[in-house]
Amino acid sequence: MDDERLQRLTEEISLKFFSRPFLHRATFNPRLRTTGGRYLLASGNIEINKKYFDAHGMPELIGIIKHELCHYHLHQTGKGFRHKDKDFKRLIEKVGAPRYCTPLPGQGAAGKPEKIHLYRCSRCGALYRRKRRINTEKFVCGRCLGKLVAYRA
């Protein structure tokens, strides 16, 4: 998928679900990290995070485009286009656009990469995966009570 196909897809979705033309540009922005897309108030353009298309496919991309088009069409017609506005909530419901996008693999709810800490038992070799660091002086292996050692894969 390139910017030209994204532009055509956005124009088609706009006509099909909103019965209004999309008159600005839709492009992929590789610098977006924690959001699926954004509508730019000043220019009227829409930027989409290509990582969401690569990870979740066409249904997720269509959902993100619908969401951004809700912002776009409401702003262009002078209605409430922010997430908290009633106009926005109604239009999201009407066109079946998602309120939030699915998190990327390896990212937590806050959009930050999940850090995994690995520990190995020095006696039996059991491997433990934890999201939080643990105090290896205080905790021991649950199988053999051996000493835990920080481990890098």
CORRA-V17028 format. One record per pair of residues at least 4 apart in sequence whose ideal C-beta (glycine too) atoms are under 8 Angstrom apart, sorted by the first residue. I is the first residue (numbers start at 1). J is the second residue. Records with the same first field share a line. If there is no record, write none. Layout:
I=J / J
This chain:
1=5 / 6 / 28 / 50 / 53 / 61
2=6 / 28
3=7 / 26 / 27 / 28
4=8
5=9
6=10 / 26 / 27 / 28 / 48
7=11 / 25 / 26 / 27
8=12
9=13 / 26 / 61 / 62 / 65
10=14 / 22 / 26 / 46 / 65 / 69
11=15 / 21 / 22
12=16
13=17 / 18 / 22 / 62 / 65 / 66 / 69
14=18 / 20 / 21 / 22 / 69 / 72 / 73
15=19 / 20 / 21 / 22
17=66 / 69 / 95 / 96
18=69 / 73 / 95
20=73
22=26 / 69 / 72
23=44
24=43 / 44 / 45 / 46 / 72
25=43 / 45 / 46
26=45 / 46 / 47 / 48 / 65
27=45 / 46 / 47 / 48
28=47 / 48 / 49 / 50
29=38 / 47 / 48 / 49
30=50
32=36 / 37 / 38 / 47 / 48 / 49 / 51
33=49 / 111
34=107 / 111
35=49 / 101 / 111
36=48 / 49 / 52 / 60 / 63 / 64 / 67 / 101
37=46 / 47 / 48 / 49 / 52 / 64 / 65 / 67 / 68 / 101
38=46 / 47 / 68
39=44 / 45 / 46 / 68 / 71 / 72 / 75 / 81
40=44 / 45 / 46 / 47
41=75
44=72 / 75 / 76
46=65 / 68 / 69 / 72
48=52 / 53 / 61 / 64 / 65 / 68
49=53 / 64
50=54
51=55 / 104
52=56 / 60 / 61 / 64 / 101 / 102 / 104
53=57 / 58 / 60 / 61
55=60 / 104 / 105
56=60 / 61 / 102
57=61
58=62
59=63
60=64 / 101 / 102
61=65
62=66
63=67 / 97 / 98 / 101
64=68 / 98 / 101
65=69
66=70 / 95 / 96 / 97 / 98
67=71 / 92 / 97 / 98 / 99 / 101
68=72
69=73 / 95 / 97
70=74 / 81 / 88 / 91 / 92 / 95 / 97
71=75 / 81 / 88
72=76 / 81
73=77 / 91
74=79 / 80 / 81 / 85 / 87 / 88 / 91
75=79 / 81
79=85 / 87
80=85 / 86 / 87 / 88
81=85 / 87 / 88
82=88
83=88 / 99
84=88
85=89
86=90
87=91
88=92
89=93
90=94
91=95 / 97
92=97 / 98 / 99
103=107 / 108 / 109 / 111
106=113 / 114
107=111 / 112 / 113 / 114
108=112 / 113 / 114
114=131
115=131
116=129 / 130 / 131
117=129 / 130 / 131 / 132 / 133 / 134 / 150
118=127 / 128 / 129 / 130 / 150 / 151 / 152 / 153
119=127 / 128 / 130 / 134 / 136 / 148 / 149 / 150 / 151
120=125 / 126 / 127 / 128 / 148 / 149 / 151
121=125 / 126 / 127 / 128 / 141 / 143 / 144 / 146 / 147 / 148 / 149
122=146 / 147 / 148 / 149
123=141 / 144 / 145 / 146 / 147
124=141 / 143 / 144 / 146
126=141 / 142 / 143 / 144
127=151
128=141 / 148
130=134
134=138 / 139 / 148
135=139
136=147 / 148 / 149 / 150
139=148
140=145 / 146 / 147 / 148
141=145 / 146 / 147 / 148
